[in-house]
Amino acid sequence: MGMLGLVLGMILLGATLLSARFGPRWLGVAPILFVVAEFGLSSLSVWAFYTAGLLFAASMVGMAVVTLRSRVLLDDGAHRGRVVGGVDDVPGQVLDPLEARGA
C-alpha cells in the first residue's frame, strides 16, 4: 500500500498543481516525472535514482518557495481579515486568485 500510495499521491499532486495553476508549469510536471524516473527508468540506468531525487527535491522546494512568496490571510483575528501585504503592494491590486479568474 505504501508504494501505491506514493505513486498515486505524486501523480495526483502533479495533476492538482497543474489544474490549479499553482506556480510555474514545471512545478506540476515535476512530481509526475518523478514517478516516471523512479519507477519506470530505474531499471535502465543508475542515474534514474539521482534524477528522481532531484525532481522530488525541486518540486518540494518549488512548492515551498511559491507558498512563502504568496500573501497569506491571517485567521487569528489580530488583523481583522486584512491581507498581510508585502513591500511591493499596489493599491487596487487583486490579491485573491479566485477573484482574478472571475469565479
C-alpha positions as CSV (number, residue, x, y, z in Angstrom):
1,M,0.0,0.0,0.0
2,G,2.9,2.3,0.6
3,M,4.3,2.3,-2.9
4,L,0.9,2.5,-4.5
5,G,0.1,5.5,-2.3
6,L,3.3,7.2,-3.3
7,V,2.7,6.7,-7.0
8,L,-0.9,7.8,-6.9
9,G,-0.2,10.6,-4.5
10,M,2.6,12.1,-6.6
11,I,0.5,11.8,-9.8
12,L,-2.5,13.4,-8.2
13,L,-0.3,16.1,-6.6
14,G,1.2,16.9,-10.1
15,A,-2.3,17.0,-11.7
16,T,-3.7,19.2,-8.9
17,L,-0.8,21.6,-9.2
18,L,-1.3,21.8,-13.0
19,S,-5.0,22.3,-12.8
20,A,-4.8,24.9,-10.0
21,R,-2.0,26.8,-11.9
22,F,0.0,26.9,-8.7
23,G,3.4,28.4,-9.5
24,P,5.2,27.7,-12.8
25,R,4.1,24.9,-15.0
26,W,7.2,22.8,-14.3
27,L,6.1,22.6,-10.7
28,G,3.1,20.4,-11.7
29,V,5.1,18.3,-14.2
30,A,8.0,17.5,-11.8
31,P,6.1,15.1,-9.5
32,I,4.8,13.2,-12.5
33,L,8.3,13.0,-13.9
34,F,9.5,11.8,-10.5
35,V,7.2,8.8,-10.7
36,V,8.4,8.0,-14.3
37,A,12.1,8.4,-13.3
38,E,11.8,6.5,-10.0
39,F,9.7,3.5,-11.1
40,G,9.9,3.5,-14.9
41,L,13.5,4.2,-15.6
42,S,15.3,2.8,-12.5
43,S,16.0,-0.5,-14.2
44,L,17.6,1.2,-17.3
45,S,20.1,3.5,-15.6
46,V,21.8,4.1,-12.3
47,W,21.3,7.9,-12.9
48,A,17.5,7.5,-12.8
49,F,17.7,7.3,-9.0
50,Y,19.6,10.6,-8.8
51,T,17.3,12.2,-11.4
52,A,14.2,11.1,-9.4
53,G,15.7,12.6,-6.2
54,L,16.5,15.8,-7.9
55,L,12.9,16.1,-9.3
56,F,11.4,15.3,-5.9
57,A,13.6,17.9,-4.2
58,A,12.9,20.5,-6.9
59,S,9.2,20.0,-6.6
60,M,9.1,20.3,-2.8
61,V,11.4,23.3,-2.7
62,G,9.5,24.9,-5.6
63,M,6.2,24.5,-3.7
64,A,7.7,25.9,-0.5
65,V,9.0,29.0,-2.4
66,V,5.7,29.7,-4.1
67,T,3.9,29.3,-0.8
68,L,6.3,31.6,1.0
69,R,6.0,34.2,-1.7
70,S,2.2,34.2,-1.6
71,R,0.2,36.5,0.6
72,V,-1.5,34.8,3.5
73,L,-4.8,35.8,5.1
74,L,-4.3,35.7,8.9
75,D,-7.0,33.8,10.6
76,D,-6.1,34.7,14.2
77,G,-8.3,37.8,14.1
78,A,-5.4,40.1,15.0
79,H,-5.6,41.9,11.7
80,R,-9.4,41.8,11.3
81,G,-9.4,39.9,8.0
82,R,-6.9,42.1,6.2
83,V,-4.3,40.6,3.9
84,V,-0.8,40.8,5.1
85,G,0.9,42.9,2.5
86,G,4.4,42.9,1.1
87,V,6.5,45.8,0.2
88,D,5.5,45.7,-3.5
89,D,1.7,46.0,-3.0
90,V,-0.1,48.3,-5.4
91,P,-3.4,49.9,-4.4
92,G,-6.2,48.2,-6.2
93,Q,-4.2,45.1,-6.9
94,V,-6.2,41.8,-7.0
95,L,-4.8,39.5,-4.3
96,D,-7.3,36.8,-4.4
97,P,-6.7,34.2,-7.2
98,L,-10.4,33.3,-7.4
99,E,-11.3,37.0,-7.8
100,A,-8.7,37.3,-10.6
101,R,-10.3,34.4,-12.6
102,G,-13.8,35.9,-12.2
103,A,-15.1,32.9,-10.3
